[in-house]
Amino acid sequence: MKEIICTCCPKGCRLQVDEMQDYRVTGNGCPNGAVYGRQEATNPVRIVTSTVRIRGGLHPRCPVKTEQAVPKKQVPAVMKALEKVELQAPVSRGQVVLQDICGTGVNLITTRSM
């Protein structure tokens, strides 16, 4: 039995996920918690937010994020890939920086115009 704190809403329900009973979730205060608990126990994913270097901008770093969640086990590889990125200003908010980052099928985008 895994215990997970749900992050779907501010309540922070303490979920119990029973792997032996087809990942049955208990302790959730809403249906979203059941979906979250099952996914977190079987294939956890995360949105990656960070910054990359930019030349010619107001600041030396530009904020970026993945458009969708990537598998948690891929997060270190995604972060490593960001070390090699250097943008040239100007950039627009929502501009694709890297397509299909680390083979995840997810794009990395800017979150600020510079």
C-alpha positions in Angstrom: 0.0 0.0 0.0 1.4 3.4 -1.0 0.5 6.6 0.7 0.4 9.7 -1.4 -0.6 13.3 -0.6 -2.9 14.6 -3.4 -1.9 17.9 -5.0 -5.1 18.3 -7.1 -6.5 21.0 -4.8 -5.5 22.8 -1.6 -7.1 20.1 0.6 -4.1 17.8 0.3 -5.9 14.5 0.9 -3.9 11.6 2.2 -4.4 8.9 -0.4 -3.9 5.2 0.1 -3.2 3.3 -3.2 -3.5 -0.5 -3.0 -1.3 -2.0 -5.7 -2.7 -5.5 -4.9 -6.3 -4.4 -5.7 -5.7 -2.9 -9.1 -4.5 0.4 -7.7 -7.6 1.1 -5.7 -7.5 4.6 -4.2 -9.1 5.5 -0.9 -8.9 8.7 1.2 -9.7 11.0 -1.7 -12.1 13.8 -1.2 -13.1 14.1 -4.9 -12.9 12.0 -8.1 -9.8 13.9 -9.2 -7.9 12.5 -6.2 -8.7 8.9 -7.3 -7.3 9.6 -10.8 -4.2 11.4 -9.4 -3.5 8.6 -7.0 -3.7 5.9 -9.6 -1.5 7.8 -12.0 1.1 8.8 -9.4 1.4 5.1 -8.4 1.6 3.7 -11.9 3.3 6.4 -14.1 4.1 9.7 -12.2 4.5 12.8 -14.4 5.6 16.4 -13.8 5.6 19.7 -15.6 9.2 21.0 -15.8 9.7 24.7 -15.2 13.2 26.2 -15.4 15.2 28.9 -17.2 17.6 28.9 -20.2 20.3 31.4 -21.2 19.4 34.2 -23.5 21.6 36.7 -25.3 20.4 40.3 -26.0 17.5 40.1 -23.5 16.6 42.3 -20.6 17.7 39.5 -18.3 20.4 36.8 -18.8 17.9 33.9 -18.3 14.5 33.3 -19.9 11.8 31.2 -18.1 10.6 28.0 -19.9 8.4 25.1 -19.2 7.2 21.9 -20.8 3.8 22.2 -22.5 2.6 19.1 -20.8 3.8 16.8 -18.1 6.7 14.4 -18.8 7.4 11.1 -17.1 9.1 11.8 -13.7 12.0 9.5 -14.6 12.7 11.7 -17.6 13.0 15.0 -15.6 16.8 14.7 -15.1 17.4 14.2 -18.8 15.1 17.2 -19.6 17.1 19.4 -17.2 20.4 18.3 -18.7 19.1 19.2 -22.2 18.3 22.7 -20.9 22.0 23.3 -20.1 22.8 23.4 -23.8 20.0 25.8 -24.8 20.9 29.5 -25.5 18.2 31.7 -27.0 18.7 35.0 -28.9 16.4 37.8 -28.1 13.7 38.7 -29.1 11.5 35.7 -28.1 7.8 35.6 -27.6 5.8 34.0 -24.8 4.7 30.5 -25.9 7.5 30.2 -28.5 8.7 26.6 -28.9 12.3 26.3 -27.8 12.8 22.5 -28.2 10.4 20.1 -29.9 9.9 16.6 -28.5 12.4 17.2 -25.7 14.3 14.0 -24.9 11.9 11.9 -26.9 9.0 12.6 -24.6 6.7 14.0 -27.4 6.4 17.2 -25.4 7.7 20.7 -26.5 9.6 23.1 -24.3 8.2 26.7 -24.5 9.1 30.1 -23.3 6.8 31.6 -20.6 7.9 35.2 -21.0 8.5 37.5 -24.0 12.0 39.1 -23.9 
